[in-house]
Amino acid sequence: MKTHEHDAEQPSPSSETGDLGPREAAALLRESEFRARQSLAIWPPYLLFIGAAIFFVGFGAMWWSVRGQHPYVGPSGGALAVLYGGIVLWIVVVTAVVRRATSGVAGPTTRTRAYRFWYVVVIIAYSLFQGALYHSGASASIVYGIFPASAPWLFAGTVVLTLGVVREEGRTLALGVMLIVLGVAAGFTGPVVAWLVSGIGIGVILCGGATLQLLQRRMKVSS
């Protein structure tokens, strides 16, 4: 009888050797994936502050180049260089930070590449549609003003809103709504003011998100 009790109290081989069983390994993997996603789902606040400054300066340059135009002909080449150069710079910074954060973390690289591919397709389709507007005889105010100043936020807001609904994430849902509201508001202000509204609006959204993250982190540290 004592022999049976001794055998029952002996630890399992996995606990003696430190090896994980199938269930423990699966649970640990799920927990690791969840923590990785949580840590990478939200960009560091400084990235959002940098983005806010870049968009504000870029769209501000676009507004400065078109103010007082009668008739409206569109932004200058210098303003376009400031805007798109700043966006490219921000993308480079974001990519470097994300790569550093994800180094050593296995992820769905195939899916990520697919996302990037479809983003490029969307950008090409956006440019082609703008060309279609010009070809159909739309005015410069629409082709080089209202459409490029407001349509990107409507598209981005629709995508983010859809993700928020699918993932049941309140923060993502709210962001999508704010981007759609920004796009509609910019469209109603006309081809000149739309650039200024877009710059201020996206700057406020990004700064608000960064500030919210800082407050949440401070609350976690204090608790």
N, C-alpha and C positions, 0 to 999 in steps of 0.2 A: 504493500500500500504506500509506503514511504517512497518507494522507487517511482511510482506513478505520480505522486505529488511533486517530486523533484523534477521529473520530466516535464510536468505541466508548467512549472515555474521557470524553466529555462527560456532565455530570450531567443527570438527567432534568429536564423542565420543572417538576415538582412540587417538586424539591429547590432549584431556582434561585429560584423565586418564593415558596417557603415554604408552598405549598398542599399539602394532604394528598390522597393518592389514596383511592379507595374503600376499599381494604383497611386503609390506615393510619387512616382516619377511623373505620371500624367498630371497629378494635382500640382506639383511643383512647376511643371511646364506651363500650365494654365495661369498660375499665379505670376510667373515671370513675364509671360506675354502681356498680362493685364497691367503689371507695373510699367512695362516698357511703353505700352500704348498710353498710359496715363501720363507718364513723364514726357512723352513726345507729342501728345495731342495739343499741348499749349506751348506756343513759342515763348522764349524768354521775353520779358517785358521790354528790354532794350531794343530788341528787333522791331517791336511794334512802334516804339518811339522813333527809331530811325526811319521806318517806313512812313510814319506820319509826317516827318520833316521833309522827306523826299517828295512825297505826293503834294504836299502843300507848296513847296518851291516849284515843282514841275508844273502843276496846274496854275499856279500863280503866274508863272512865265507865259503860259498859254493865254491867260486872261489879259496880261499886260500887252501882249503882241496884237490882240484883236480889239482892244478898247478904242473906241472912236472911229472904227471903220464904217464908212458909208460909201458904197455898199459893202456888205460883209464879204470878205474873200478868204478868210481862214487864217490860222496861226502861221507865223513865220518859220523858216527852217531852223533858225537858232532856238526858238521856243520848243520846237519838236525835239531838237537834239538834247535840250536840258531835261525835258520830261522823260523821253525814252532812255537817255543815258543814265538818268537817276534810277529808273526802274530796273535796268539791266544791272546796275551796281548793287541795288538792294537784293536782287535775285542771287547774285554771286555771294553776297554776305550770308543770306539765308541758307543757301546750299551748303556753304562751308560749315556753318554752325550745325545744321542738321546732320551732315555727314559725320562730324566729330561726335555728336551725341549718339548717333546710331552705330558707331564703330564697335564691332564685337557683338552686335545684336542681330540675330538672324531675322530676316523679314521676307515678305513676299516680293522679291525683286522683280519677278515676271509681271506681277500685278502693277507694281510701281512704274515699270517701263510702259505698260499699257496705258496707265493714266497719263503719262507724259505724252505719249503718242496722240491720244485723243485731245489733250490740251492744244497741241500743235494744230490738229485738224480744226478745232474750234477757232483758233486765231486766224487760220487761213480762210475759213468760211466767213468770219467777221469781216476781213479785208475784202473778200469777193462781194459780200453784200453791200459794203460801202461803195464799191465800184459799180454795182448794179444800180444803186441810187443815183450816182452821177450819170450813168448811161441812160437812165430813164428820164433825165431832165430835171431832177430835183435841184433845188437851189443850193448855193454854197452854204447858206445858213443851216441847212439840214445835213448835207454831206460832210462838211468840215466844222460843224458847230454842235448842233443838238445831238446828232447821232453819236459821234465819238465821245462827247462829254457825258452822256447819260446811259447809252446802251450797255457799256461794260458793267455798270453797277446792277442793271436789271438782270443781265445774264448771270453775274456772280451771285447776286441775291437769290435767284431762282435755284441755282445749284446748291448753295449753302442751306437754303430753306428746305429743300428736298432731303439733304443729308440729316438735318435736324429732326425732320419727321420720321425718317427711317430709323435713325439711331435713338430717337426719343431723348434728345439732348436739348434742354431748354436754352442753354447759352448759344448753341449753334442755330437754333430756331430764331432766337432774338436777333442774332447777327444777320441772318438772311432777310428778315423783315426790315431791318434798318438799311441794308443795302438797296433793297427794292424801293423804299421810301426815298432814299437819296437819289436814285435814278429818275424817279418820277418828278421829284422836286426840281432837279437840274433841267429836265426836259421842259418844264413849264416856265423857266426863267429866261429862255431865249438863248441864242447862240453865243452871246458875249458873256453874260453873267453865269451861264451854265458852267463854264470853266472854274470860276471863282467858287461857286456853290459846291462843285465836286471836290475841289482842293480842301476847302474848309470842312466839308462833311466827312470825307474819308479820314482827314486828320483827327477830327473829334472822335470818330468811331475807334480808330487805332489807339489813340491816347486813352480813351475810356477803357478799352480792353486791357491795356497795360496797367493802368491804375488799379483796376479791379483785381488783377493778378497779384499786384504788390500788396494790396490790402488783405487778400486771402492768405498769402504766404505769411504776412505779419501775424494774422490771427492764428494760424497753425503753430507758428513759433511760440507765441505767447501762451497758447493752450498747452 
